């Protein structure tokens, strides 16, 4: 609980920041420094996460528990640390692998974010079209504002236009959110199982330890990645079966499966970004353009009609 309260004051780091910290911890461990002292050395450099981990360890928390309490990518790192400790796997070497996976996942997320930026920015820009139409009508000398507020038909156009603008923003926002990458690190379950097997334990025991490390009951729950970014269980089982039949170490096959999962996540993200450009045309055509007509063109026509009838 103390670790949670302390972590509440820390910004959740991205995977690349976590990868840099983990890599430095791995270097210190490889140099023969004890885990608790490694975090103390990092804390002395001004690393906020390392300082929080060191403080929690000083208060009696275990190192993996203190790491996972930081949230975000640190939950996966804490789970990997726990698995490595449980099976006696080389901690420094496996932390280097986790750091590489985190950096790869962050690069993939950054690429997807850049690909989504253009269609999302275009949608936000087009969302201002109805307001521009209102201002343009007033600049051209039409009584746009008076028509929208005083004329019954104009007021109906105002209400309908505002409703369409709100609907367009919500619809577009939902489409952009659905195209963003899911939480978690792709392929992490396969990475954790590879760490478990690297300690020389049986497959069944490795699976048990991974399950306990990623979903134990207690103050902290180690949440793994979303299902869409992880190799399905049958694929992991097929990898293990291939390892048995071919006499090939399962560790490397599992890490290859994890790398493939990250590649798939990156490809799927790019495809979602490409499809987003065409899907965003729906709220533009159904909501934004009709709102432009209701708030811009219709008031000008009503203004012309009103001025003409007054003259007659």
Helices and strands as residue ranges (DSSP letters): H 2-7, H 15-30, H 35-44, H 48-58, H 63-68, H 74-87, H 91-126, H 129-139, H 144-150, H 152-179, H 188-198, H 203-215, G 227-229, H 233-246, H 250-283, I 284-288, H 289-292, I 293-297, H 298-311
